[in-house]
Amino acid sequence: MTPAAIKPAISLDVLNQIDIRVGTILSVADVPGSDKLVQLRVSFGDHERTIVAGMKQERANPREIEGRQALFAVNLEPRKMRGVVSEGMLFDIGYADGVRPVLAVPEAPVPDGTRAG
């Protein structure tokens, strides 16, 4: 595997603008009319959000991640994808490098909503 190129340098101020939090994936459902997208319902402790992720073709059973904690960017502008509003972005590891993506997860369970960084 050859890793993807490193992106241009950014300042610490720019990095600190991204709000990355731990959430528990409560449910995974197909997005109607899409062969790539799934709709995740995610708990962030004090609230739940819908997050759309393009992982349907990356896993034999996308529902295998239900109940798992993962990292999410939660302060992106909402974006409608195939009629479903996504309120954040799931972090995964490997996609840009051409390997089967895996979830970016905390080392040990932490409370939902815990901030990364």
Summary of the structure (lengths in Angstrom):
residues: 117
radius of gyration: 14.4
end to end distance: 27.8
largest distance: 40.3
contacts: 293
relative contact order: 0.26
helix: 9%
strand: 35%
